[in-house]
């Protein structure tokens, strides 16, 4: 049981580190010339240890070795073509529908059970660093990891530059007791790794939302209304959160199935730990749903503030128009050039009329000022 107690430490040594501190993910693109070009790594594991080999075996050689001596083979591929994957699919008897999904990618997170294998799709999420959120900022970047789990094989197919499993493979190799549990231990480790990535991204997205929220409701505003937040920025962040939600929400049911329903390809000692993954995933889903609702409120508040700002500007324009209307009317009356007009030939007519006009304008200005229109 000591292996099980240490399982979390093996697959989660640094997953809680903020993604803001590591914006340049690395993934292994080294490929051996003796293997298909899409194969990143291929190894045989027996009794929890990687079987040493002078040169990396081909998938076919590895499978023959497993069938002869026992253990399981773990093959990692990155964006294989249909031709590159055809030989591996035939060797391991993978279902054609699952093979098609693995090659074409852009799949919804899911779990599918076939006669001799499980096919699992994970969406990986990477936080994209940016100095300032703009209307065109990319906040999250997605990738995919497809997993084929069999009795004596485990195949991962990655799409996109994110979701590298190289470090995870090395950590698992450092714990032979865990790897001895077979392919189901690898499947759990990948699921836990992906979900921990969701948690780190959620923390980073929370910072972006807090920043936008602070700007919208900042006290440093003109006339009590925020003038520095573009609604397009909020909408862009909302779209990125939606992309995040599409990766998280569909995965919850597969994790619950893996934790609750007995499956002959999943070791009973490993199965209960899928419940821990499902719990973390449910928490992330609640957090992402909260992001969506909060952004809706922020967007509505920002639009309301923009409407208030427009109303305020219109009130000021209307107030000055009312003030200017007085001298305009007076000038219009005395500009009609009739021969018989009162005070036309009076010595004090001009200054009196100007004084009366000024007093009226001042009175209107003070009234509007007192009522908050100016």
HELIX and SHEET records of a PDB file:
HELIX    1   1 UNK A    2  UNK A    5  1                                   4    
HELIX    2   2 UNK A    7  UNK A   11  1                                   5    
HELIX    3   3 UNK A   19  UNK A   21  5                                   3    
HELIX    4   4 UNK A   59  UNK A   69  1                                  11    
HELIX    5   5 UNK A   82  UNK A   92  1                                  11    
HELIX    6   6 UNK A   96  UNK A  104  1                                   9    
HELIX    7   7 UNK A  166  UNK A  173  1                                   8    
HELIX    8   8 UNK A  176  UNK A  179  1                                   4    
HELIX    9   9 UNK A  183  UNK A  216  1                                  34    
HELIX   10  10 UNK A  231  UNK A  248  1                                  18    
HELIX   11  11 UNK A  251  UNK A  260  1                                  10    
HELIX   12  12 UNK A  268  UNK A  334  1                                  67    
HELIX   13  13 UNK A  349  UNK A  370  1                                  22    
SHEET    1   A 7 UNK A  49  UNK A  50  0                                        
SHEET    2   A 7 UNK A  39  UNK A  46 -1                                        
SHEET    3   A 7 UNK A  72  UNK A  78 -1                                        
SHEET    4   A 7 UNK A 153  UNK A 159  1                                        
SHEET    5   A 7 UNK A 140  UNK A 150 -1                                        
SHEET    6   A 7 UNK A 117  UNK A 127 -1                                        
SHEET    7   A 7 UNK A 110  UNK A 113 -1                                        
END                                                                             
